């Protein structure tokens, strides 16, 4: 690993910006490896929502905590369907 890369694989400036944004966010924010689905990072709100500590999440994959209907799409590599129709109403 080069000196310009950290565990997340981003240059230090991007790493620090991500950390600042996610720590201050009022919503759950997590980052997972695109190939393995394993969590790399999670902010405190994401941990609160899921009920897992950061240490517990880092050993899990996204499909482990996904809703069963979404888990199938994750495993197939398809994108999740939109949550609504754009006007604030769920379809």
matplotlib code that plots the C-alpha trace (Angstrom):
import matplotlib.pyplot as plt

x = [0.0, 1.5, 2.0, -0.8, -3.4, -5.1, -7.2, -10.2, -8.1, -8.6, -6.0, -5.7, -7.6, -10.6, -10.4, -10.6, -13.4, -15.5, -14.9, -16.0, -19.1, -20.2, -19.6, -21.7, -24.5, -27.9, -28.6, -27.0, -23.9, -21.9, -19.3, -19.0, -16.5, -18.0, -16.6, -17.1, -20.0, -18.2, -18.6, -15.5, -17.0, -20.2, -21.1, -22.7, -26.3, -25.9, -24.8, -27.8, -30.2, -28.9, -28.2, -24.7, -21.4, -18.8, -16.7, -19.7, -20.5, -17.0, -17.3, -20.6, -21.7, -24.4, -26.5, -26.5, -28.4, -30.5, -34.2, -34.8, -36.4, -33.4, -30.9, -31.8, -31.1, -27.8, -26.7, -27.8, -25.9, -28.9, -29.7, -32.4, -35.7, -36.4, -38.2, -40.8, -42.1, -40.4, -43.2, -42.6, -45.1, -44.1, -45.4]
y = [0.0, 3.4, 6.1, 8.1, 5.4, 4.5, 1.5, 2.9, 3.2, 7.0, 9.8, 11.3, 14.5, 12.5, 10.3, 13.2, 14.9, 11.7, 11.3, 14.9, 14.6, 11.3, 12.1, 15.3, 13.8, 13.5, 10.4, 7.0, 6.8, 3.7, 2.7, -0.9, -2.6, -2.9, -6.4, -8.1, -6.0, -5.8, -2.6, -0.4, 2.5, 3.5, 6.7, 6.7, 7.2, 4.2, 2.2, 3.4, 2.6, -0.9, -1.6, -2.8, -1.3, -0.2, -3.3, -5.6, -4.0, -4.2, -8.0, -8.1, -7.7, -5.4, -8.4, -9.6, -6.6, -5.9, -6.6, -10.0, -8.5, -6.3, -9.0, -10.9, -7.8, -7.3, -10.9, -10.6, -7.4, -5.4, -2.0, -1.3, 0.1, 3.7, 4.3, 6.7, 8.4, 11.7, 13.7, 12.5, 9.7, 6.0, 4.0]
z = [0.0, -1.0, 1.6, 0.0, 0.7, 3.9, 4.9, 2.9, -0.2, -0.5, -0.5, 3.0, 2.1, 0.8, 3.8, 6.2, 4.2, 4.3, 8.0, 8.7, 6.6, 7.9, 11.5, 11.3, 9.2, 10.9, 8.7, 8.7, 6.4, 5.6, 3.1, 1.9, -0.4, -3.9, -4.5, -1.1, 0.3, 3.6, 5.6, 5.7, 7.7, 9.4, 11.2, 14.7, 13.3, 11.0, 14.0, 16.0, 13.2, 12.7, 16.4, 15.7, 16.9, 14.3, 15.2, 14.6, 11.3, 10.0, 10.1, 8.2, 4.7, 3.4, 2.4, 6.0, 7.2, 4.1, 4.0, 2.4, -0.7, -1.2, -0.4, -3.6, -5.7, -3.9, -4.6, -8.2, -8.6, -9.7, -8.4, -5.8, -7.0, -6.3, -3.0, -4.4, -7.5, -6.9, -5.3, -1.8, -2.0, -2.0, -4.9]

ax = plt.figure().add_subplot(projection="3d")
ax.plot(x, y, z, "-o")
ax.set_aspect("equal")
plt.show()
